[in-house]
Amino acid sequence: MRNALLAILALSAATVATVAGSSPAAAYDYPYCLQGRGIGIPGDCSYATYGQCMASASGRALYCNINPRVAFGQQRRMRVYRDY
């Protein structure tokens, strides 16, 4: 009985580790960001619709805004010139 429990526990731990670590999370910029005090700018940009964002902001003194990375595109990095 004890060996069976240990085998099940080991198998479930191995399965969870395999599923959780199988691939990295995809980086995706959603169009709406949750913003407000304590979250900052651009904020929590994980909302596909304005309704989802507003539902999450409800009762939390937060607001929703358009994700600036989606609205204006990804900004190019400027080359840094140094005086030597």
ROZAGU-801560 format. One record per residue (C-alpha): residue in one letter; x, y, z. Coordinates in nm, 4 decimals, m for minus. Layout:
N
<pt A; <X; Y; Z>> ...
REM end
This chain:
84
<pt M; <0.0000; 0.0000; 0.0000>> <pt R; <0.2758; 0.2420; 0.0959>> <pt N; <0.4804; 0.1591; m0.2146>> <pt A; <0.1760; 0.2155; m0.4362>> <pt L; <0.1150; 0.5584; m0.2797>> <pt L; <0.4790; 0.6569; m0.3279>> <pt A; <0.4704; 0.5408; m0.6903>> <pt I; <0.1536; 0.7423; m0.7602>> <pt L; <0.3014; 1.0485; m0.5907>> <pt A; <0.6258; 1.0227; m0.7903>> <pt L; <0.4364; 0.9736; m1.1162>> <pt S; <0.2107; 1.2720; m1.0544>> <pt A; <0.5072; 1.4947; m0.9620>> <pt A; <0.6903; 1.3925; m1.2794>> <pt T; <0.3804; 1.4610; m1.4897>> <pt V; <0.3296; 1.8064; m1.3375>> <pt A; <0.6964; 1.8952; m1.3879>> <pt T; <0.6822; 1.7818; m1.7507>> <pt V; <0.3643; 1.9726; m1.8308>> <pt A; <0.4688; 2.2891; m1.6470>> <pt G; <0.8185; 2.3039; m1.7936>> <pt S; <0.7522; 2.1797; m2.1447>> <pt S; <0.7659; 2.5179; m2.3199>> <pt P; <0.8123; 2.8825; m2.2312>> <pt A; <0.5151; 3.1127; m2.2135>> <pt A; <0.4362; 3.2950; m2.5342>> <pt A; <0.4916; 3.6673; m2.5126>> <pt Y; <0.1851; 3.8413; m2.6485>> <pt D; <0.0723; 4.1978; m2.6132>> <pt Y; <m0.3004; 4.2187; m2.5601>> <pt P; <m0.4785; 4.5391; m2.6647>> <pt Y; <m0.6028; 4.6499; m2.3198>> <pt C; <m0.4122; 4.7270; m2.0020>> <pt L; <m0.5338; 4.7566; m1.6448>> <pt Q; <m0.3829; 5.0697; m1.4909>> <pt G; <m0.3978; 5.2596; m1.1674>> <pt R; <m0.2276; 5.3197; m0.8366>> <pt G; <0.0168; 5.0435; m0.7544>> <pt I; <0.0147; 4.8905; m1.1031>> <pt G; <0.1894; 5.1624; m1.2997>> <pt I; <0.2157; 5.2174; m1.6738>> <pt P; <0.1591; 5.0304; m1.9013>> <pt G; <0.0141; 4.8121; m1.6255>> <pt D; <m0.1298; 4.4631; m1.6515>> <pt C; <m0.1716; 4.4157; m2.0275>> <pt S; <m0.3361; 4.0746; m2.0274>> <pt Y; <m0.6870; 4.1537; m2.1520>> <pt A; <m0.8157; 4.0738; m2.4994>> <pt T; <m1.1348; 4.2792; m2.4693>> <pt Y; <m1.2333; 4.6018; m2.2998>> <pt G; <m1.5092; 4.4174; m2.1141>> <pt Q; <m1.2611; 4.1729; m1.9586>> <pt C; <m1.0434; 4.4610; m1.8464>> <pt M; <m1.3346; 4.6559; m1.6987>> <pt A; <m1.4617; 4.3475; m1.5162>> <pt S; <m1.1217; 4.3070; m1.3542>> <pt A; <m1.1017; 4.6781; m1.2671>> <pt S; <m1.4471; 4.6826; m1.1098>> <pt G; <m1.4348; 4.7689; m0.7415>> <pt R; <m1.0573; 4.8138; m0.7365>> <pt A; <m1.0255; 5.1878; m0.8179>> <pt L; <m0.8464; 5.0981; m1.1420>> <pt Y; <m0.9166; 5.1807; m1.5043>> <pt C; <m0.8533; 5.0339; m1.8492>> <pt N; <m0.6553; 5.1882; m2.1300>> <pt I; <m0.5207; 5.0851; m2.4675>> <pt N; <m0.1864; 4.9053; m2.4568>> <pt P; <0.0718; 5.1553; m2.5866>> <pt R; <0.2856; 4.8777; m2.7384>> <pt V; <m0.0106; 4.7666; m2.9477>> <pt A; <m0.1307; 5.1183; m3.0304>> <pt F; <0.2050; 5.2616; m3.1363>> <pt G; <0.3969; 4.9449; m3.2263>> <pt Q; <0.7194; 4.8287; m3.0720>> <pt Q; <0.9643; 5.1160; m3.0505>> <pt R; <1.3076; 5.0681; m3.2019>> <pt R; <1.6007; 5.0985; m2.9702>> <pt M; <1.8273; 5.3869; m3.0453>> <pt R; <2.1954; 5.3314; m3.0870>> <pt V; <2.4000; 5.4612; m2.7961>> <pt Y; <2.6986; 5.6724; m2.8954>> <pt R; <2.9659; 5.7226; m2.6361>> <pt D; <3.2479; 5.9700; m2.6257>> <pt Y; <3.5770; 5.7977; m2.5766>> 
REM end
